[in-house]
Amino acid sequence: MLGNNHSAHDSEATAVPYLELCGDVIAGAFLIKSVLSGIQAGDPQADAMQKLVWHHSLKYLSKAPSHLEQIKYASEPVFAYPEDRLADL
């Protein structure tokens, strides 16, 4: 089922950077949403919240390219999982 160049361990190792990347992106989206809500509400702390978004993007999202290389390496077994079996997880 796995390609010739990939093992089950490769796909397991791929899960870690994939989940880290997902978590970083989702956290960033929530931070941005919070800043926009604060700006719209006239929150005086909106400027401080914008700095937090900036910090998050520099510290966490800047690592995305390194995660992507590892994810692409063994993505075949991860993305080849039968869609109809996802409910079994």
C-alpha positions as CSV (number, residue, x, y, z in Angstrom):
1,M,0.0,0.0,0.0
2,L,2.9,2.4,0.7
3,G,5.1,3.6,-2.1
4,N,8.5,2.0,-2.6
5,N,10.3,5.0,-1.0
6,H,8.1,5.3,2.1
7,S,7.4,3.3,5.2
8,A,4.8,3.4,7.9
9,H,7.3,5.2,10.1
10,D,7.6,7.9,7.5
11,S,3.9,8.6,7.6
12,E,3.9,8.6,11.4
13,A,6.8,11.0,11.5
14,T,5.0,13.2,9.0
15,A,2.1,13.6,11.5
16,V,4.1,15.7,13.9
17,P,5.1,18.5,11.6
18,Y,1.6,18.4,10.0
19,L,-0.1,18.8,13.3
20,E,2.3,21.5,14.4
21,L,1.7,23.4,11.2
22,C,-2.0,23.1,11.5
23,G,-1.9,24.3,15.1
24,D,0.2,27.3,14.3
25,V,-2.0,28.3,11.4
26,I,-5.2,27.8,13.4
27,A,-3.8,29.8,16.3
28,G,-2.8,32.5,14.0
29,A,-6.3,32.7,12.4
30,F,-7.8,33.0,15.9
31,L,-5.4,35.7,16.9
32,I,-6.2,37.7,13.7
33,K,-9.9,37.2,14.3
34,S,-9.5,38.5,17.8
35,V,-7.6,41.6,16.7
36,L,-10.2,42.4,14.0
37,S,-13.0,42.0,16.6
38,G,-11.1,44.3,19.0
39,I,-10.5,46.9,16.3
40,Q,-14.2,46.8,15.3
41,A,-15.3,47.1,19.0
42,G,-12.9,50.0,19.6
43,D,-10.8,48.0,22.1
44,P,-7.9,50.1,23.3
45,Q,-5.8,47.0,23.6
46,A,-6.1,46.2,19.9
47,D,-2.6,47.7,19.2
48,A,-1.1,45.3,21.8
49,M,-3.0,42.4,20.2
50,Q,-1.6,43.3,16.8
51,K,1.9,43.0,18.3
52,L,1.0,39.5,19.5
53,V,-0.1,38.5,16.0
54,W,3.2,39.9,14.6
55,H,5.1,37.9,17.2
56,H,3.2,34.8,16.4
57,S,3.8,35.1,12.7
58,L,7.6,35.7,13.1
59,K,8.1,32.9,15.7
60,Y,5.8,30.2,14.5
61,L,4.6,30.8,10.9
62,S,8.2,31.5,9.8
63,K,8.8,27.8,10.4
64,A,6.2,26.7,7.9
65,P,8.6,26.0,5.0
66,S,10.6,23.6,7.1
67,H,7.5,21.7,8.1
68,L,6.3,21.5,4.5
69,E,9.4,19.7,3.2
70,Q,9.0,17.0,5.8
71,I,5.2,16.7,5.2
72,K,5.7,16.4,1.4
73,Y,8.3,13.7,1.8
74,A,5.9,11.1,3.2
75,S,2.5,12.5,2.4
76,E,1.4,9.7,0.1
77,P,0.1,7.3,2.8
78,V,-1.4,10.2,4.8
79,F,-3.4,11.6,1.9
80,A,-4.1,8.2,0.3
81,Y,-6.3,7.1,3.3
82,P,-9.7,6.1,2.0
83,E,-12.1,8.9,2.5
84,D,-15.0,6.5,3.3
85,R,-13.0,5.1,6.2
86,L,-12.4,8.5,7.9
87,A,-15.5,7.9,10.1
88,D,-13.7,4.8,11.5
89,L,-10.9,6.9,13.0
